[in-house]
Amino acid sequence: VAKDLGLQLPEIRDGGASVVSEGRTQYFALHGKTGHLVTAERIDREQLCESVQQCVLRCELIVEGKM
């Protein structure tokens, strides 16, 4: 994510970018040392999408002060 957006890692570590998921549980985060998008919580497909064939988790990336 850092590379794709042209951000430096200190900008991510200092809270300049964050990932927000729908609902209460935040399933994704930005890794502070690499800038990679990582899973922040265990994702249980059966619990989230028990009756749906295609399971989609949406999230938004918020970047402060750069865009």
Secondary structure as UniProt FT lines:
FT   HELIX           2..5
FT   HELIX           9..13
FT   TURN            14..15
FT   STRAND          17..21
FT   STRAND          28..30
FT   TURN            32..34
FT   STRAND          37..39
FT   HELIX           45..48
FT   TURN            50..51
FT   STRAND          59..63
//
